[in-house]
Amino acid sequence: MKKKIIIEGINCEYCASEVIRNLMGIKGVHSVDLNYSDKNAVVELSQEISNDKFKIAIEAAECKVVEIKEI
């Protein structure tokens, strides 16, 4: 299963690395492919994960979730 997360506030490489680190810290996240220029992340999951967990992880990196959708 994969989810695409549109993220607002990724303004630098440090922000991007914090988002990736926080998302990878969620149990059940298999991989994160963050597209810095398009401001989105594709997250591959090994189990179902609540969208709230993604929001908490991204907000901890001082960014904001715009949209989350399954792909």
C-alpha atoms as an extended CHARMM CRD file, in Angstrom:
* protein
*
        71  EXT
         1         1  MET       CA              0.0000000000        0.0000000000        0.0000000000  PROA      1               0.0000000000
         2         2  LYS       CA              1.1950000000        3.5330000000       -0.7700000000  PROA      2               0.0000000000
         3         3  LYS       CA              0.0420000000        6.9810000000        0.2350000000  PROA      3               0.0000000000
         4         4  LYS       CA              0.9030000000       10.3030000000       -1.3580000000  PROA      4               0.0000000000
         5         5  ILE       CA              1.1850000000       13.1910000000        1.0740000000  PROA      5               0.0000000000
         6         6  ILE       CA              1.1460000000       16.7860000000       -0.1830000000  PROA      6               0.0000000000
         7         7  ILE       CA              3.2300000000       18.8670000000        2.2340000000  PROA      7               0.0000000000
         8         8  GLU       CA              3.4750000000       22.6260000000        2.7120000000  PROA      8               0.0000000000
         9         9  GLY       CA              6.5330000000       24.2210000000        4.2990000000  PROA      9               0.0000000000
        10        10  ILE       CA              9.4120000000       22.1670000000        2.9130000000  PROA      10              0.0000000000
        11        11  ASN       CA             11.7340000000       25.0950000000        2.2330000000  PROA      11              0.0000000000
        12        12  CYS       CA             15.1780000000       23.5240000000        2.5540000000  PROA      12              0.0000000000
        13        13  GLU       CA             17.0900000000       20.2460000000        2.5590000000  PROA      13              0.0000000000
        14        14  TYR       CA             17.0500000000       20.1740000000        6.3560000000  PROA      14              0.0000000000
        15        15  CYS       CA             13.2320000000       20.3790000000        6.4000000000  PROA      15              0.0000000000
        16        16  ALA       CA             13.0590000000       17.5760000000        3.8400000000  PROA      16              0.0000000000
        17        17  SER       CA             15.4040000000       15.3660000000        5.8390000000  PROA      17              0.0000000000
        18        18  GLU       CA             13.4030000000       15.9780000000        9.0340000000  PROA      18              0.0000000000
        19        19  VAL       CA             10.1610000000       15.0060000000        7.2840000000  PROA      19              0.0000000000
        20        20  ILE       CA             11.7620000000       11.8190000000        5.9550000000  PROA      20              0.0000000000
        21        21  ARG       CA             13.2790000000       10.9610000000        9.3400000000  PROA      21              0.0000000000
        22        22  ASN       CA              9.9780000000       11.5100000000       11.1510000000  PROA      22              0.0000000000
        23        23  LEU       CA              7.9640000000        9.4940000000        8.6350000000  PROA      23              0.0000000000
        24        24  MET       CA             10.4630000000        6.6160000000        8.7240000000  PROA      24              0.0000000000
        25        25  GLY       CA             10.0740000000        6.6000000000       12.5030000000  PROA      25              0.0000000000
        26        26  ILE       CA              6.4430000000        5.5020000000       12.2050000000  PROA      26              0.0000000000
        27        27  LYS       CA              5.9960000000        1.7610000000       12.7120000000  PROA      27              0.0000000000
        28        28  GLY       CA              4.7730000000        0.2280000000        9.4570000000  PROA      28              0.0000000000
        29        29  VAL       CA              6.4470000000        2.7330000000        7.1060000000  PROA      29              0.0000000000
        30        30  HSD       CA              8.5860000000        0.7400000000        4.6820000000  PROA      30              0.0000000000
        31        31  SER       CA             10.0000000000        3.6150000000        2.5910000000  PROA      31              0.0000000000
        32        32  VAL       CA              9.6440000000        7.3470000000        1.9260000000  PROA      32              0.0000000000
        33        33  ASP       CA             10.3010000000        9.0040000000       -1.4310000000  PROA      33              0.0000000000
        34        34  LEU       CA             10.1610000000       12.7650000000       -0.9370000000  PROA      34              0.0000000000
        35        35  ASN       CA             10.0130000000       15.0000000000       -4.0110000000  PROA      35              0.0000000000
        36        36  TYR       CA             11.4320000000       18.2880000000       -2.7570000000  PROA      36              0.0000000000
        37        37  SER       CA             10.4250000000       20.3810000000       -5.7780000000  PROA      37              0.0000000000
        38        38  ASP       CA              6.8450000000       19.0530000000       -5.9410000000  PROA      38              0.0000000000
        39        39  LYS       CA              6.4540000000       19.2020000000       -2.1390000000  PROA      39              0.0000000000
        40        40  ASN       CA              5.0860000000       15.6880000000       -1.7810000000  PROA      40              0.0000000000
        41        41  ALA       CA              6.0890000000       12.3660000000       -0.3220000000  PROA      41              0.0000000000
        42        42  VAL       CA              5.1480000000        8.8790000000       -1.4520000000  PROA      42              0.0000000000
        43        43  VAL       CA              5.1210000000        6.5830000000        1.5480000000  PROA      43              0.0000000000
        44        44  GLU       CA              5.1550000000        2.8080000000        1.1190000000  PROA      44              0.0000000000
        45        45  LEU       CA              3.4710000000        0.9950000000        3.9990000000  PROA      45              0.0000000000
        46        46  SER       CA              3.7500000000       -2.5330000000        5.3240000000  PROA      46              0.0000000000
        47        47  GLN       CA              0.5180000000       -2.1000000000        7.3050000000  PROA      47              0.0000000000
        48        48  GLU       CA             -2.4200000000        0.2890000000        7.6140000000  PROA      48              0.0000000000
        49        49  ILE       CA             -1.4510000000        3.5430000000        9.3440000000  PROA      49              0.0000000000
        50        50  SER       CA             -3.7600000000        6.3190000000       10.5020000000  PROA      50              0.0000000000
        51        51  ASN       CA             -3.4150000000        9.6060000000        8.6170000000  PROA      51              0.0000000000
        52        52  ASP       CA             -3.1990000000       11.3190000000       12.0070000000  PROA      52              0.0000000000
        53        53  LYS       CA              0.1990000000        9.6680000000       12.5910000000  PROA      53              0.0000000000
        54        54  PHE       CA              1.4900000000       11.1500000000        9.3400000000  PROA      54              0.0000000000
        55        55  LYS       CA              0.1830000000       14.5910000000       10.3070000000  PROA      55              0.0000000000
        56        56  ILE       CA              1.8500000000       14.4400000000       13.7290000000  PROA      56              0.0000000000
        57        57  ALA       CA              5.1880000000       13.3640000000       12.2090000000  PROA      57              0.0000000000
        58        58  ILE       CA              5.1220000000       16.0780000000        9.5490000000  PROA      58              0.0000000000
        59        59  GLU       CA              4.0290000000       18.8150000000       11.9420000000  PROA      59              0.0000000000
        60        60  ALA       CA              6.9240000000       17.8210000000       14.2320000000  PROA      60              0.0000000000
        61        61  ALA       CA              9.1750000000       18.9020000000       11.3320000000  PROA      61              0.0000000000
        62        62  GLU       CA              7.3400000000       22.2630000000       11.3140000000  PROA      62              0.0000000000
        63        63  CYS       CA              5.5670000000       21.5210000000        8.0420000000  PROA      63              0.0000000000
        64        64  LYS       CA              1.8740000000       21.1300000000        7.2340000000  PROA      64              0.0000000000
        65        65  VAL       CA             -0.0780000000       18.3340000000        5.5570000000  PROA      65              0.0000000000
        66        66  VAL       CA             -2.2460000000       19.6320000000        2.7190000000  PROA      66              0.0000000000
        67        67  GLU       CA             -3.6570000000       16.2970000000        1.5350000000  PROA      67              0.0000000000
        68        68  ILE       CA             -3.1730000000       12.5550000000        1.9970000000  PROA      68              0.0000000000
        69        69  LYS       CA             -4.4390000000       10.0580000000       -0.5700000000  PROA      69              0.0000000000
        70        70  GLU       CA             -3.9600000000        6.3780000000       -1.2930000000  PROA      70              0.0000000000
        71        71  ILE       CA             -2.2850000000        5.5870000000       -4.5910000000  PROA      71              0.0000000000
